[in-house]
């Protein structure tokens, strides 16, 4: 039982540090975060902070990595993704799970992608989307360059849609948002025609 409590305390302390970090980060950006200020606001001593994190950048790196890995695990097997549900007016299962994940971490996305956030995060997210869908687009388009162009359009459009959802309209129903994502996939996969020679 003591081991479980210790693990619980460790997890809760890390969660608390990350929550306070995100509060400061959303307001002031990474340059406005100091370990001293974070510790003071979190009500912890610096040695506690350094037990869990190397510096303020490692907190940000961990948060961003978890967001990208979480979405990556949802969208890990897309080579054989069927567009059949979209053609039937239904959301793709992966799209609905993606929406759930974003909603579950909405405040974190707002902090990371907000005006004081990290622009490199969106670039990494875009690259991850493209990498996840690359084989599926290649299967449909047949050549690397056309698939690459369709994938670039899809990943950039998808990121724009995510940004709109996160900042402008998080109240769009999960089903409608998942349909929008599916239709974007269908367009890039089936409707968009380009020959890049």
PyMOL CGO cylinders between C-alpha atoms (Angstrom):
from pymol import cmd
from pymol.cgo import CYLINDER

trace = [
    CYLINDER, 0.00, 0.00, 0.00, 2.83, 2.42, 0.83, 0.3, 1, 1, 1, 1, 1, 1,
    CYLINDER, 2.83, 2.42, 0.83, 4.30, 1.87, -2.66, 0.3, 1, 1, 1, 1, 1, 1,
    CYLINDER, 4.30, 1.87, -2.66, 0.98, 2.75, -4.28, 0.3, 1, 1, 1, 1, 1, 1,
    CYLINDER, 0.98, 2.75, -4.28, 0.67, 5.94, -2.23, 0.3, 1, 1, 1, 1, 1, 1,
    CYLINDER, 0.67, 5.94, -2.23, 4.23, 6.93, -3.12, 0.3, 1, 1, 1, 1, 1, 1,
    CYLINDER, 4.23, 6.93, -3.12, 3.53, 6.37, -6.82, 0.3, 1, 1, 1, 1, 1, 1,
    CYLINDER, 3.53, 6.37, -6.82, 0.26, 8.31, -6.53, 0.3, 1, 1, 1, 1, 1, 1,
    CYLINDER, 0.26, 8.31, -6.53, 2.08, 11.21, -4.86, 0.3, 1, 1, 1, 1, 1, 1,
    CYLINDER, 2.08, 11.21, -4.86, 4.76, 11.16, -7.55, 0.3, 1, 1, 1, 1, 1, 1,
    CYLINDER, 4.76, 11.16, -7.55, 2.19, 11.23, -10.36, 0.3, 1, 1, 1, 1, 1, 1,
    CYLINDER, 2.19, 11.23, -10.36, 0.15, 13.93, -8.63, 0.3, 1, 1, 1, 1, 1, 1,
    CYLINDER, 0.15, 13.93, -8.63, 3.23, 16.10, -8.03, 0.3, 1, 1, 1, 1, 1, 1,
    CYLINDER, 3.23, 16.10, -8.03, 4.25, 15.86, -11.69, 0.3, 1, 1, 1, 1, 1, 1,
    CYLINDER, 4.25, 15.86, -11.69, 0.70, 16.63, -12.79, 0.3, 1, 1, 1, 1, 1, 1,
    CYLINDER, 0.70, 16.63, -12.79, 0.58, 19.64, -10.48, 0.3, 1, 1, 1, 1, 1, 1,
    CYLINDER, 0.58, 19.64, -10.48, 3.92, 20.99, -11.76, 0.3, 1, 1, 1, 1, 1, 1,
    CYLINDER, 3.92, 20.99, -11.76, 2.73, 20.59, -15.36, 0.3, 1, 1, 1, 1, 1, 1,
    CYLINDER, 2.73, 20.59, -15.36, -0.60, 22.29, -14.63, 0.3, 1, 1, 1, 1, 1, 1,
    CYLINDER, -0.60, 22.29, -14.63, 1.09, 25.28, -13.02, 0.3, 1, 1, 1, 1, 1, 1,
    CYLINDER, 1.09, 25.28, -13.02, 3.65, 25.37, -15.84, 0.3, 1, 1, 1, 1, 1, 1,
    CYLINDER, 3.65, 25.37, -15.84, 0.85, 25.51, -18.44, 0.3, 1, 1, 1, 1, 1, 1,
    CYLINDER, 0.85, 25.51, -18.44, -0.92, 28.32, -16.56, 0.3, 1, 1, 1, 1, 1, 1,
    CYLINDER, -0.92, 28.32, -16.56, 2.22, 30.45, -16.60, 0.3, 1, 1, 1, 1, 1, 1,
    CYLINDER, 2.22, 30.45, -16.60, 3.18, 29.38, -20.12, 0.3, 1, 1, 1, 1, 1, 1,
    CYLINDER, 3.18, 29.38, -20.12, -0.23, 30.27, -21.59, 0.3, 1, 1, 1, 1, 1, 1,
    CYLINDER, -0.23, 30.27, -21.59, 0.03, 33.76, -20.12, 0.3, 1, 1, 1, 1, 1, 1,
    CYLINDER, 0.03, 33.76, -20.12, 3.73, 34.55, -20.53, 0.3, 1, 1, 1, 1, 1, 1,
    CYLINDER, 3.73, 34.55, -20.53, 5.27, 32.05, -22.96, 0.3, 1, 1, 1, 1, 1, 1,
    CYLINDER, 5.27, 32.05, -22.96, 8.39, 30.03, -22.28, 0.3, 1, 1, 1, 1, 1, 1,
    CYLINDER, 8.39, 30.03, -22.28, 10.49, 33.13, -21.59, 0.3, 1, 1, 1, 1, 1, 1,
    CYLINDER, 10.49, 33.13, -21.59, 8.08, 34.10, -18.83, 0.3, 1, 1, 1, 1, 1, 1,
    CYLINDER, 8.08, 34.10, -18.83, 8.39, 30.76, -17.07, 0.3, 1, 1, 1, 1, 1, 1,
    CYLINDER, 8.39, 30.76, -17.07, 11.07, 30.55, -14.40, 0.3, 1, 1, 1, 1, 1, 1,
    CYLINDER, 11.07, 30.55, -14.40, 11.70, 27.60, -12.15, 0.3, 1, 1, 1, 1, 1, 1,
    CYLINDER, 11.70, 27.60, -12.15, 11.59, 29.94, -9.13, 0.3, 1, 1, 1, 1, 1, 1,
    CYLINDER, 11.59, 29.94, -9.13, 8.26, 31.42, -10.19, 0.3, 1, 1, 1, 1, 1, 1,
    CYLINDER, 8.26, 31.42, -10.19, 6.81, 28.04, -11.05, 0.3, 1, 1, 1, 1, 1, 1,
    CYLINDER, 6.81, 28.04, -11.05, 7.87, 26.58, -7.70, 0.3, 1, 1, 1, 1, 1, 1,
    CYLINDER, 7.87, 26.58, -7.70, 6.45, 29.53, -5.82, 0.3, 1, 1, 1, 1, 1, 1,
    CYLINDER, 6.45, 29.53, -5.82, 3.11, 29.32, -7.62, 0.3, 1, 1, 1, 1, 1, 1,
    CYLINDER, 3.11, 29.32, -7.62, 3.02, 25.52, -7.24, 0.3, 1, 1, 1, 1, 1, 1,
    CYLINDER, 3.02, 25.52, -7.24, 3.90, 25.69, -3.56, 0.3, 1, 1, 1, 1, 1, 1,
    CYLINDER, 3.90, 25.69, -3.56, 6.91, 23.40, -3.91, 0.3, 1, 1, 1, 1, 1, 1,
    CYLINDER, 6.91, 23.40, -3.91, 10.65, 23.75, -3.35, 0.3, 1, 1, 1, 1, 1, 1,
    CYLINDER, 10.65, 23.75, -3.35, 13.12, 23.72, -6.22, 0.3, 1, 1, 1, 1, 1, 1,
    CYLINDER, 13.12, 23.72, -6.22, 14.52, 20.33, -5.24, 0.3, 1, 1, 1, 1, 1, 1,
    CYLINDER, 14.52, 20.33, -5.24, 11.04, 18.86, -5.77, 0.3, 1, 1, 1, 1, 1, 1,
    CYLINDER, 11.04, 18.86, -5.77, 10.87, 20.38, -9.24, 0.3, 1, 1, 1, 1, 1, 1,
    CYLINDER, 10.87, 20.38, -9.24, 14.32, 19.03, -10.13, 0.3, 1, 1, 1, 1, 1, 1,
    CYLINDER, 14.32, 19.03, -10.13, 13.34, 15.57, -8.89, 0.3, 1, 1, 1, 1, 1, 1,
    CYLINDER, 13.34, 15.57, -8.89, 10.94, 15.37, -11.84, 0.3, 1, 1, 1, 1, 1, 1,
    CYLINDER, 10.94, 15.37, -11.84, 12.24, 17.76, -14.49, 0.3, 1, 1, 1, 1, 1, 1,
    CYLINDER, 12.24, 17.76, -14.49, 15.63, 18.91, -15.72, 0.3, 1, 1, 1, 1, 1, 1,
    CYLINDER, 15.63, 18.91, -15.72, 14.46, 22.46, -16.51, 0.3, 1, 1, 1, 1, 1, 1,
    CYLINDER, 14.46, 22.46, -16.51, 11.43, 24.36, -17.80, 0.3, 1, 1, 1, 1, 1, 1,
    CYLINDER, 11.43, 24.36, -17.80, 12.09, 23.15, -21.35, 0.3, 1, 1, 1, 1, 1, 1,
    CYLINDER, 12.09, 23.15, -21.35, 11.87, 19.52, -20.27, 0.3, 1, 1, 1, 1, 1, 1,
    CYLINDER, 11.87, 19.52, -20.27, 8.38, 20.21, -18.89, 0.3, 1, 1, 1, 1, 1, 1,
    CYLINDER, 8.38, 20.21, -18.89, 7.32, 21.65, -22.24, 0.3, 1, 1, 1, 1, 1, 1,
    CYLINDER, 7.32, 21.65, -22.24, 9.00, 18.82, -24.16, 0.3, 1, 1, 1, 1, 1, 1,
    CYLINDER, 9.00, 18.82, -24.16, 7.22, 16.19, -22.08, 0.3, 1, 1, 1, 1, 1, 1,
    CYLINDER, 7.22, 16.19, -22.08, 3.82, 17.82, -22.54, 0.3, 1, 1, 1, 1, 1, 1,
    CYLINDER, 3.82, 17.82, -22.54, 4.27, 18.24, -26.30, 0.3, 1, 1, 1, 1, 1, 1,
    CYLINDER, 4.27, 18.24, -26.30, 5.63, 14.71, -26.72, 0.3, 1, 1, 1, 1, 1, 1,
    CYLINDER, 5.63, 14.71, -26.72, 2.64, 13.24, -24.87, 0.3, 1, 1, 1, 1, 1, 1,
    CYLINDER, 2.64, 13.24, -24.87, 0.19, 15.16, -27.05, 0.3, 1, 1, 1, 1, 1, 1,
    CYLINDER, 0.19, 15.16, -27.05, 1.85, 13.97, -30.25, 0.3, 1, 1, 1, 1, 1, 1,
    CYLINDER, 1.85, 13.97, -30.25, 2.26, 10.39, -29.03, 0.3, 1, 1, 1, 1, 1, 1,
    CYLINDER, 2.26, 10.39, -29.03, -1.35, 10.26, -27.90, 0.3, 1, 1, 1, 1, 1, 1,
    CYLINDER, -1.35, 10.26, -27.90, -2.61, 11.25, -31.32, 0.3, 1, 1, 1, 1, 1, 1,
    CYLINDER, -2.61, 11.25, -31.32, -0.04, 9.00, -32.95, 0.3, 1, 1, 1, 1, 1, 1,
    CYLINDER, -0.04, 9.00, -32.95, -1.32, 5.98, -31.07, 0.3, 1, 1, 1, 1, 1, 1,
    CYLINDER, -1.32, 5.98, -31.07, -4.89, 6.72, -32.18, 0.3, 1, 1, 1, 1, 1, 1,
    CYLINDER, -4.89, 6.72, -32.18, -3.75, 7.03, -35.79, 0.3, 1, 1, 1, 1, 1, 1,
    CYLINDER, -3.75, 7.03, -35.79, -1.09, 4.34, -35.84, 0.3, 1, 1, 1, 1, 1, 1,
    CYLINDER, -1.09, 4.34, -35.84, -2.49, 2.04, -38.53, 0.3, 1, 1, 1, 1, 1, 1,
    CYLINDER, -2.49, 2.04, -38.53, -3.82, 4.13, -41.39, 0.3, 1, 1, 1, 1, 1, 1,
    CYLINDER, -3.82, 4.13, -41.39, -2.42, 2.35, -44.43, 0.3, 1, 1, 1, 1, 1, 1,
    CYLINDER, -2.42, 2.35, -44.43, -5.66, 0.41, -44.89, 0.3, 1, 1, 1, 1, 1, 1,
    CYLINDER, -5.66, 0.41, -44.89, -8.00, 3.10, -43.59, 0.3, 1, 1, 1, 1, 1, 1,
    CYLINDER, -8.00, 3.10, -43.59, -11.27, 2.86, -45.46, 0.3, 1, 1, 1, 1, 1, 1,
    CYLINDER, -11.27, 2.86, -45.46, -13.21, 5.90, -46.54, 0.3, 1, 1, 1, 1, 1, 1,
    CYLINDER, -13.21, 5.90, -46.54, -16.45, 3.85, -46.68, 0.3, 1, 1, 1, 1, 1, 1,
    CYLINDER, -16.45, 3.85, -46.68, -17.92, 5.36, -43.48, 0.3, 1, 1, 1, 1, 1, 1,
    CYLINDER, -17.92, 5.36, -43.48, -17.46, 8.89, -44.87, 0.3, 1, 1, 1, 1, 1, 1,
    CYLINDER, -17.46, 8.89, -44.87, -19.18, 7.92, -48.13, 0.3, 1, 1, 1, 1, 1, 1,
    CYLINDER, -19.18, 7.92, -48.13, -22.09, 6.67, -46.00, 0.3, 1, 1, 1, 1, 1, 1,
    CYLINDER, -22.09, 6.67, -46.00, -22.24, 9.97, -44.08, 0.3, 1, 1, 1, 1, 1, 1,
    CYLINDER, -22.24, 9.97, -44.08, -20.67, 8.51, -40.93, 0.3, 1, 1, 1, 1, 1, 1,
    CYLINDER, -20.67, 8.51, -40.93, -17.55, 9.65, -39.08, 0.3, 1, 1, 1, 1, 1, 1,
    CYLINDER, -17.55, 9.65, -39.08, -14.32, 7.72, -39.31, 0.3, 1, 1, 1, 1, 1, 1,
    CYLINDER, -14.32, 7.72, -39.31, -13.65, 5.90, -36.02, 0.3, 1, 1, 1, 1, 1, 1,
    CYLINDER, -13.65, 5.90, -36.02, -10.14, 7.41, -35.81, 0.3, 1, 1, 1, 1, 1, 1,
    CYLINDER, -10.14, 7.41, -35.81, -11.56, 10.90, -36.36, 0.3, 1, 1, 1, 1, 1, 1,
    CYLINDER, -11.56, 10.90, -36.36, -13.98, 10.51, -33.45, 0.3, 1, 1, 1, 1, 1, 1,
    CYLINDER, -13.98, 10.51, -33.45, -11.17, 9.24, -31.21, 0.3, 1, 1, 1, 1, 1, 1,
    CYLINDER, -11.17, 9.24, -31.21, -8.96, 12.15, -32.30, 0.3, 1, 1, 1, 1, 1, 1,
    CYLINDER, -8.96, 12.15, -32.30, -11.72, 14.63, -31.40, 0.3, 1, 1, 1, 1, 1, 1,
    CYLINDER, -11.72, 14.63, -31.40, -12.11, 12.95, -27.99, 0.3, 1, 1, 1, 1, 1, 1,
    CYLINDER, -12.11, 12.95, -27.99, -8.38, 13.24, -27.37, 0.3, 1, 1, 1, 1, 1, 1,
    CYLINDER, -8.38, 13.24, -27.37, -8.27, 16.91, -28.35, 0.3, 1, 1, 1, 1, 1, 1,
    CYLINDER, -8.27, 16.91, -28.35, -11.27, 17.73, -26.16, 0.3, 1, 1, 1, 1, 1, 1,
    CYLINDER, -11.27, 17.73, -26.16, -9.72, 15.85, -23.25, 0.3, 1, 1, 1, 1, 1, 1,
    CYLINDER, -9.72, 15.85, -23.25, -6.58, 18.01, -23.58, 0.3, 1, 1, 1, 1, 1, 1,
    CYLINDER, -6.58, 18.01, -23.58, -8.21, 21.21, -24.86, 0.3, 1, 1, 1, 1, 1, 1,
    CYLINDER, -8.21, 21.21, -24.86, -6.64, 23.58, -22.33, 0.3, 1, 1, 1, 1, 1, 1,
    CYLINDER, -6.64, 23.58, -22.33, -3.22, 22.10, -23.00, 0.3, 1, 1, 1, 1, 1, 1,
    CYLINDER, -3.22, 22.10, -23.00, -3.62, 22.58, -26.76, 0.3, 1, 1, 1, 1, 1, 1,
    CYLINDER, -3.62, 22.58, -26.76, -4.75, 26.15, -26.20, 0.3, 1, 1, 1, 1, 1, 1,
    CYLINDER, -4.75, 26.15, -26.20, -1.65, 26.89, -24.14, 0.3, 1, 1, 1, 1, 1, 1,
    CYLINDER, -1.65, 26.89, -24.14, 0.77, 25.17, -26.52, 0.3, 1, 1, 1, 1, 1, 1,
    CYLINDER, 0.77, 25.17, -26.52, -0.77, 26.63, -29.69, 0.3, 1, 1, 1, 1, 1, 1,
    CYLINDER, -0.77, 26.63, -29.69, -1.82, 30.00, -28.29, 0.3, 1, 1, 1, 1, 1, 1,
    CYLINDER, -1.82, 30.00, -28.29, -0.19, 33.36, -28.97, 0.3, 1, 1, 1, 1, 1, 1,
    CYLINDER, -0.19, 33.36, -28.97, 2.59, 32.67, -26.45, 0.3, 1, 1, 1, 1, 1, 1,
    CYLINDER, 2.59, 32.67, -26.45, 2.96, 29.05, -27.53, 0.3, 1, 1, 1, 1, 1, 1,
    CYLINDER, 2.96, 29.05, -27.53, 5.55, 27.04, -29.40, 0.3, 1, 1, 1, 1, 1, 1,
    CYLINDER, 5.55, 27.04, -29.40, 5.25, 27.36, -33.22, 0.3, 1, 1, 1, 1, 1, 1,
    CYLINDER, 5.25, 27.36, -33.22, 7.48, 24.34, -33.69, 0.3, 1, 1, 1, 1, 1, 1,
    CYLINDER, 7.48, 24.34, -33.69, 4.81, 22.16, -32.07, 0.3, 1, 1, 1, 1, 1, 1,
    CYLINDER, 4.81, 22.16, -32.07, 2.43, 22.74, -34.97, 0.3, 1, 1, 1, 1, 1, 1,
    CYLINDER, 2.43, 22.74, -34.97, 5.19, 21.92, -37.46, 0.3, 1, 1, 1, 1, 1, 1,
    CYLINDER, 5.19, 21.92, -37.46, 5.90, 18.64, -35.67, 0.3, 1, 1, 1, 1, 1, 1,
    CYLINDER, 5.90, 18.64, -35.67, 2.19, 17.86, -35.52, 0.3, 1, 1, 1, 1, 1, 1,
    CYLINDER, 2.19, 17.86, -35.52, 1.85, 18.53, -39.28, 0.3, 1, 1, 1, 1, 1, 1,
    CYLINDER, 1.85, 18.53, -39.28, 4.83, 16.26, -40.01, 0.3, 1, 1, 1, 1, 1, 1,
    CYLINDER, 4.83, 16.26, -40.01, 3.36, 13.53, -37.79, 0.3, 1, 1, 1, 1, 1, 1,
    CYLINDER, 3.36, 13.53, -37.79, 0.02, 13.73, -39.63, 0.3, 1, 1, 1, 1, 1, 1,
    CYLINDER, 0.02, 13.73, -39.63, 1.80, 13.51, -42.99, 0.3, 1, 1, 1, 1, 1, 1,
    CYLINDER, 1.80, 13.51, -42.99, 3.93, 10.57, -41.83, 0.3, 1, 1, 1, 1, 1, 1,
    CYLINDER, 3.93, 10.57, -41.83, 0.87, 8.74, -40.46, 0.3, 1, 1, 1, 1, 1, 1,
    CYLINDER, 0.87, 8.74, -40.46, -1.05, 9.05, -43.71, 0.3, 1, 1, 1, 1, 1, 1,
    CYLINDER, -1.05, 9.05, -43.71, 1.83, 8.80, -46.21, 0.3, 1, 1, 1, 1, 1, 1,
    CYLINDER, 1.83, 8.80, -46.21, 1.41, 5.10, -47.00, 0.3, 1, 1, 1, 1, 1, 1,
    CYLINDER, 1.41, 5.10, -47.00, -2.36, 5.40, -47.36, 0.3, 1, 1, 1, 1, 1, 1,
    CYLINDER, -2.36, 5.40, -47.36, -2.00, 8.28, -49.83, 0.3, 1, 1, 1, 1, 1, 1,
    CYLINDER, -2.00, 8.28, -49.83, 0.71, 6.41, -51.73, 0.3, 1, 1, 1, 1, 1, 1,
    CYLINDER, 0.71, 6.41, -51.73, -1.59, 3.39, -52.01, 0.3, 1, 1, 1, 1, 1, 1,
    CYLINDER, -1.59, 3.39, -52.01, -4.32, 5.54, -53.58, 0.3, 1, 1, 1, 1, 1, 1,
    CYLINDER, -4.32, 5.54, -53.58, -2.26, 7.96, -55.68, 0.3, 1, 1, 1, 1, 1, 1,
    CYLINDER, -2.26, 7.96, -55.68, 0.27, 5.46, -56.94, 0.3, 1, 1, 1, 1, 1, 1,
    CYLINDER, 0.27, 5.46, -56.94, 3.30, 7.72, -57.14, 0.3, 1, 1, 1, 1, 1, 1,
    CYLINDER, 3.30, 7.72, -57.14, 5.41, 9.30, -54.42, 0.3, 1, 1, 1, 1, 1, 1,
    CYLINDER, 5.41, 9.30, -54.42, 5.22, 12.91, -55.58, 0.3, 1, 1, 1, 1, 1, 1,
    CYLINDER, 5.22, 12.91, -55.58, 1.44, 13.02, -56.09, 0.3, 1, 1, 1, 1, 1, 1,
    CYLINDER, 1.44, 13.02, -56.09, 0.95, 11.24, -52.78, 0.3, 1, 1, 1, 1, 1, 1,
    CYLINDER, 0.95, 11.24, -52.78, 3.33, 13.70, -51.12, 0.3, 1, 1, 1, 1, 1, 1,
    CYLINDER, 3.33, 13.70, -51.12, 1.42, 16.70, -52.48, 0.3, 1, 1, 1, 1, 1, 1,
    CYLINDER, 1.42, 16.70, -52.48, -1.96, 15.26, -51.44, 0.3, 1, 1, 1, 1, 1, 1,
    CYLINDER, -1.96, 15.26, -51.44, -0.52, 14.42, -48.03, 0.3, 1, 1, 1, 1, 1, 1,
    CYLINDER, -0.52, 14.42, -48.03, 0.89, 17.95, -47.64, 0.3, 1, 1, 1, 1, 1, 1,
    CYLINDER, 0.89, 17.95, -47.64, -2.47, 19.48, -48.51, 0.3, 1, 1, 1, 1, 1, 1,
    CYLINDER, -2.47, 19.48, -48.51, -4.26, 17.11, -46.14, 0.3, 1, 1, 1, 1, 1, 1,
    CYLINDER, -4.26, 17.11, -46.14, -1.91, 17.63, -43.19, 0.3, 1, 1, 1, 1, 1, 1,
    CYLINDER, -1.91, 17.63, -43.19, -1.89, 21.43, -43.55, 0.3, 1, 1, 1, 1, 1, 1,
    CYLINDER, -1.89, 21.43, -43.55, -5.66, 21.58, -43.96, 0.3, 1, 1, 1, 1, 1, 1,
    CYLINDER, -5.66, 21.58, -43.96, -6.18, 19.24, -41.04, 0.3, 1, 1, 1, 1, 1, 1,
    CYLINDER, -6.18, 19.24, -41.04, -3.99, 21.36, -38.80, 0.3, 1, 1, 1, 1, 1, 1,
    CYLINDER, -3.99, 21.36, -38.80, -5.96, 24.46, -39.81, 0.3, 1, 1, 1, 1, 1, 1,
    CYLINDER, -5.96, 24.46, -39.81, -9.20, 22.67, -38.97, 0.3, 1, 1, 1, 1, 1, 1,
    CYLINDER, -9.20, 22.67, -38.97, -7.81, 21.54, -35.61, 0.3, 1, 1, 1, 1, 1, 1,
    CYLINDER, -7.81, 21.54, -35.61, -6.70, 25.11, -34.87, 0.3, 1, 1, 1, 1, 1, 1,
    CYLINDER, -6.70, 25.11, -34.87, -10.17, 26.44, -35.74, 0.3, 1, 1, 1, 1, 1, 1,
    CYLINDER, -10.17, 26.44, -35.74, -11.81, 23.78, -33.57, 0.3, 1, 1, 1, 1, 1, 1,
    CYLINDER, -11.81, 23.78, -33.57, -9.50, 24.41, -30.60, 0.3, 1, 1, 1, 1, 1, 1,
    CYLINDER, -9.50, 24.41, -30.60, -9.72, 28.21, -30.61, 0.3, 1, 1, 1, 1, 1, 1,
    CYLINDER, -9.72, 28.21, -30.61, -12.92, 29.16, -32.38, 0.3, 1, 1, 1, 1, 1, 1,
    CYLINDER, -12.92, 29.16, -32.38, -15.48, 26.40, -32.14, 0.3, 1, 1, 1, 1, 1, 1,
    CYLINDER, -15.48, 26.40, -32.14, -14.80, 23.69, -29.55, 0.3, 1, 1, 1, 1, 1, 1,
    CYLINDER, -14.80, 23.69, -29.55, -18.57, 23.42, -29.14, 0.3, 1, 1, 1, 1, 1, 1,
    CYLINDER, -18.57, 23.42, -29.14, -19.02, 21.83, -32.59, 0.3, 1, 1, 1, 1, 1, 1,
    CYLINDER, -19.02, 21.83, -32.59, -20.45, 18.42, -31.88, 0.3, 1, 1, 1, 1, 1, 1,
    CYLINDER, -20.45, 18.42, -31.88, -17.96, 15.59, -31.82, 0.3, 1, 1, 1, 1, 1, 1,
    CYLINDER, -17.96, 15.59, -31.82, -19.89, 13.80, -34.56, 0.3, 1, 1, 1, 1, 1, 1,
    CYLINDER, -19.89, 13.80, -34.56, -19.92, 16.82, -36.88, 0.3, 1, 1, 1, 1, 1, 1,
    CYLINDER, -19.92, 16.82, -36.88, -16.25, 17.51, -36.29, 0.3, 1, 1, 1, 1, 1, 1,
    CYLINDER, -16.25, 17.51, -36.29, -15.39, 13.87, -36.98, 0.3, 1, 1, 1, 1, 1, 1,
    CYLINDER, -15.39, 13.87, -36.98, -17.39, 14.10, -40.23, 0.3, 1, 1, 1, 1, 1, 1,
    CYLINDER, -17.39, 14.10, -40.23, -15.45, 17.22, -41.22, 0.3, 1, 1, 1, 1, 1, 1,
    CYLINDER, -15.45, 17.22, -41.22, -12.17, 15.37, -40.62, 0.3, 1, 1, 1, 1, 1, 1,
    CYLINDER, -12.17, 15.37, -40.62, -13.41, 12.38, -42.62, 0.3, 1, 1, 1, 1, 1, 1,
    CYLINDER, -13.41, 12.38, -42.62, -14.55, 14.54, -45.51, 0.3, 1, 1, 1, 1, 1, 1,
    CYLINDER, -14.55, 14.54, -45.51, -11.17, 16.27, -45.54, 0.3, 1, 1, 1, 1, 1, 1,
    CYLINDER, -11.17, 16.27, -45.54, -9.51, 12.86, -45.73, 0.3, 1, 1, 1, 1, 1, 1,
    CYLINDER, -9.51, 12.86, -45.73, -11.87, 11.80, -48.54, 0.3, 1, 1, 1, 1, 1, 1,
    CYLINDER, -11.87, 11.80, -48.54, -11.15, 14.96, -50.51, 0.3, 1, 1, 1, 1, 1, 1,
    CYLINDER, -11.15, 14.96, -50.51, -7.38, 14.60, -50.27, 0.3, 1, 1, 1, 1, 1, 1,
    CYLINDER, -7.38, 14.60, -50.27, -7.49, 10.86, -50.90, 0.3, 1, 1, 1, 1, 1, 1,
    CYLINDER, -7.49, 10.86, -50.90, -10.09, 10.60, -53.67, 0.3, 1, 1, 1, 1, 1, 1,
    CYLINDER, -10.09, 10.60, -53.67, -11.18, 13.99, -55.00, 0.3, 1, 1, 1, 1, 1, 1,
    CYLINDER, -11.18, 13.99, -55.00, -7.91, 15.90, -55.16, 0.3, 1, 1, 1, 1, 1, 1,
    CYLINDER, -7.91, 15.90, -55.16, -6.23, 15.20, -58.46, 0.3, 1, 1, 1, 1, 1, 1,
    CYLINDER, -6.23, 15.20, -58.46, -2.71, 16.30, -59.17, 0.3, 1, 1, 1, 1, 1, 1,
    CYLINDER, -2.71, 16.30, -59.17, 0.05, 14.87, -61.21, 0.3, 1, 1, 1, 1, 1, 1,
    CYLINDER, 0.05, 14.87, -61.21, 3.43, 16.00, -60.05, 0.3, 1, 1, 1, 1, 1, 1,
    CYLINDER, 3.43, 16.00, -60.05, 6.02, 14.96, -62.61, 0.3, 1, 1, 1, 1, 1, 1,
]
cmd.load_cgo(trace, "trace")
